[in-house]
Amino acid sequence: MEYINIGGVQIEKTAALAPMASVADRAYRLMAKEYGAAYVVGEMASCKGLCYSDRKTAELLTSTEAEHPMAVQLFGAEPEFMAAAVKITEKYKPDIIDINAGCPMPKIVGGGAGSALMKTPKLFGELVKAAVSATDIPVTVKIRKGWDESSVNAVEMAKIAEENGAAAVAVHGRTKAQLYSGTADWDIIRDVKQAVGIPVIGNGDVSSPELCKKMYEYTGCDLVMIGRGSYGRPWLFGQIKDYFEGKPVRPEPSFEEKLKIMRRHIELLVDDKGEKVGMKEARRHASWYLKGMNGAARFRNLCGTLNTLDDLERLIEMIAEQQTGENNG
């Protein structure tokens, strides 16, 4: 197995779980790690929220031993708050601290953070420098291709990150204007890799072991990061690990196995967040797991009514009964 080194942190060169707000929580990260994700990044936390002792923000930084190597991700637009937040973050003992310069959501961009930083390279550099100066933990950054197609500046941003001490840069091959639509531009990831000396992490449109290999070969990136391609498919990380270890790639789980994996994921969510919050968040995860199954549209609609673990069991029984009936028919 090949490894990459990010500021002294050794990471298997297979596939990592991308940071995804309101998705890549502890339960999701644990599922990804259990199936072989090389590295995971937590949900982004507000620098100001941390500095003002917001309990919910601090909760986003809490991880379990099983998740490591892992990074926490911070967002903000003021260097002094970034530095202070990094100092606070140290007590949560992440392996890496990542700065978000890629989130396209209006709430984040409106405050000058996330992908808004693609329009303010000087401020971006100051944020990276402030973070690096405040800690001995490696600091990385996550950027996009650019703000839009008329302002593609990922190479410039990556160079600024490197100059200010970043240990690695992750590149999502879409602009802020694209959000998550269209196709990811792997050429920009390759351009960034050729422009900087620090490790480059490629992100965008990888959903199979073959595509993971293709991204490595096409872009020359040091690590592949997967976000939406893992929705309802934590075993994808295991398939990729098998592929790069030269083993027979484990098949897609059977219908019954998928239901067991879904149940395990949702139980982890409920253990972590309580039944009320956990089941509300479980609704979308359940619908992702059921994608592609016979009668999926109807069952995915029912996912929106899940309120308790008992509701989940009833849904699983209903799906299993239909499947059994079809097999017997």
Summary of the structure (lengths in Angstrom):
residues: 329
radius of gyration: 19.9
end to end distance: 46.4
largest distance: 66.6
contacts: 1168
relative contact order: 0.11
helix: 51%
strand: 16%
